[in-house]
Amino acid sequence: MDYALLTDVGKLRENNQDYVNVFKNQKGIIFGIVADGMGGHRGGDVASDMAVSHLGHTFEETNISDVEDLREWIIKEISKENDRIISVSNQFDDLNGMGTTMVGVFFTSDKMMVVNVGDSRCYIFHQGKLEQLSVDHSLVHELVETGQISPEEAENHPQKNIITQTLGVSQTVQPRIKNFDLIDGAIILLCSDGLTNMVSDAEIADVLGRDISLDEKCHILIDKANEGGGRDNITALLFASETGGNK
């Protein structure tokens, strides 16, 4: 499984509160994760770093390979991490109220499992089409789900950035978890909303469809987000199966 990743502070923020990394456990299962922190001072930076580092390094010690076992493991570990972030937040005044979104993907031999809390996203690109696999924890998404607004209205909704679930804010966290068949030749994108708020689906699809390396695709996506205004930190993590692209 080839992959490439890149994160950038953007044009307006003073520091980068996004974190991204890729881990592999004792059974060779790959776990990619992106976290987008929030909170004043260093708060968001600390929360997103905690989520990625703790979940990733704990995963490296496991021998899990079954999808259902992975599901049970990530639910338990996300709950633990949520408690840990709240605990640290309560200990230090400058970290009070910190939190983070997260989106992750696990790759087994023939399946992938997508998990998210918040509005960081996972997409699949295959045969020229881009499809979102994760499900946003956001007020606007809930309005779309209940039929109160259309997907088109959601695109520029004034409350677009209100998220309903994060790690570190509430005592309970309910990640959304979905399983998919692993499609040969597909590209998987994990990203923070600093990318998706600045770059359209059509532009993302155009970049992912180019015959260039995954690393080059990451750089172009980040550049496009900055050209669009770069109002937030920007992170992109790309995976490709053996026939889906070069590293």
N, C-alpha and C positions, 0 to 999 in steps of 0.2 A: 504493500500500500504506500504509494508515493504521497508526500504532502509538502506544503509550504505554508508559512505563516508570516504575518507582518502586522505591526501595530504602530500607530502614529498619534501624536498629541493633537493634531488638527491645527487650525489657524487661530482659535480664540481662547482655548484653555491654557492655563499655566502649567498644569502637570497632567500626566497620562494616568487615568484611573482604570484603564482596561488592562486585563491580564489574559494571556493565552499560552497554552502549552499542549504537548502531546505526550502521553504516557503509554507504557506497555506492561502488562502484568506477567506473572510467572507462566501463564499458558499462551502467551503471545497475543492476547487480545489487546487491540489498540483503543485508546480512549483519548479523544480530542475535546478540549474545553475552552470556552471563551467566557470571561466574566467582565461585566461593566459596572464599576463601583459608583456609589453615590454617597454624598456626605461632605460637610465642610472640612477645611484644613486638609489633613491627610486621611480622613475617614474612608472615603471611597477607595482610595489606593490600598489601604490596609485590608478592607473587607474583600476586595476582589482578589488580592494576593493570597489571603487566607483560604478562600474558597478553592482557587485553582491548586495551590500548593498542597493543602490538606487532602482534598479529594484525590488528587493525582498520586501523591506519594503513598497514601493508604491503599489505593488501587494497585500500585506496583507490587505490593506484598501479597496480593490475593492469588488464588489458583482457580478463579471462577472462569467458566467458558460458556455455560448455558445461559440463554437469554433470560429465562425466568429467574435464575439465581442472580444475574446482573441487575434485574429490576428490583428485587428485594434488597440487594446490597446498596444500590444508589439511593433508594428511598430512605433507608436507615441512615446512611452517611450524610445525606443532605439535611436530615433532621438534626443530626449531631452538629453539623457545621453551622446551622442556623442558631442553635443554642450557644455555640462557641462565640460566634460573632456578636450576639446580644450581650454575652457575658463580658467580652473585651470592651464593647461599646459603653457598658455601664461602669467600667473601671476607670476610664480615662475621659476627662471632660472634652478634650479636643477630638475624641472619636465618637462622642455621643450622637446617636441617631444614624450611624453609618449603616450601609447595606450594599447589596450587590445583586445584579441579575446573574444568571448563568445559563449557558446552553452547552450541551455535550452530546457526543455521539460515540457509541461503542460499535466496533466492527468485529463480528465473529466470522466464521468461514463463509456463511451464506446469508447472514442477516445483518441489519444494523438497527440499533436502538437509539432513538433520539429522546433526550430529556431536557426540559427547560423550566426555568423559573423566571418570570419577567418577560421582557420583550427582545432580548437578544435572540437571534434567529438561526435556523438551519434550513438550507435549501438544497435541492437536488437539481442538477442540470443534465439533461439527457435528450439526445436527438433534437437539439435546438430549442428545447423548452425548459423554462425555469419554474420550479414548483416549491412553495414553502412547505416544509415538513413539520416544523415546530408550530405550536399554537400559542400566540401571545397571551400573557396575563395582562390585559390592558382594558381600560374602561371602554375604549372605542371598539375593540374586538368583541366585547360582551354586548355592546349595542348592535353590532352586525349580527352576532349569533342569535339575538332575540328579535331580529327583524326591524329594529327601530331606525336604523340607518342602512344605506346601501354600502357595498364595498367601495364604490366610487366616492361617496361622501366621506368615508373613513380616511381616504388618502390625505385630505387637507383639513381634517377636523380640528377645531381649536383645542380640544382636550386630548389630542393624539398622544401626548407624552405622559399621561397619567397611567401608571402601572399599578396593578392590583395585587401582585405578589412579588416579594423579593426575599432574599436571604438576609436576616439580621434586623428586621423591623417588627415582625409579629411573632408570637410564640409558636404559631403553627404555620407550616409551609406545605403546600400541596403541589409538587412538581407534576407537570404534564409529561407523560411517557408514551411513546408510540413505537411499534416495531414495523420494519419494512424489509422486504427482500432486497438483497444487495444486487444492484444491476451492473453488469459488466460494462465498462466504458463510460460510466456516469462520473460526474464531478460533484462532490459534496462541499458546500460552503457553509461555514459557521462564521457569524459576524455580529458585531455590536450595532446598535441603531445609529451610530455615527456614520456608518456606510449606507444603510437603507433609507435614512432620512435625507441623504444628499444625492443618492444615485438611484435612478429608476430601475425597475425590474428589467426593462428592455435593454438598458445600458449594461447592466450586470450580465445578462444573457449574451450580449454581443461580445463582451470581454472573455467570458468563459468559453465561448465557441471558437476563439482564435487558436490557430495552430502555433502556440508558443508555450514556453514552460510554465508550470504552476507558479514559480517564483515571479516570473514576469507578469502573470495575471494579477497576483497580489499587489504588486507595485502599481499597476495601472488602475486597479480598483481604488487604492488609497489616493492616488493622484486625482482621480475623478471626483472623489468625495471632497478633497481640498479645493479643487477648481469650482465645485458647487457651493462653496462657502466654508467648509471645514469647521462647522459650528460646534463639533463635539470631537472627542477622541474617536479614532477609527481603527477597527481591527478586522482582519480577514484571515481565516484559516481554511485552506483548500486541501481536499483529499481526492485522489484519483485511483481507480483500479488500474491494473497493468496496461490495459488497452485504452485507458481514458485520458492519458496525457503524460507529459514528462515532468521530472522534478526540476 
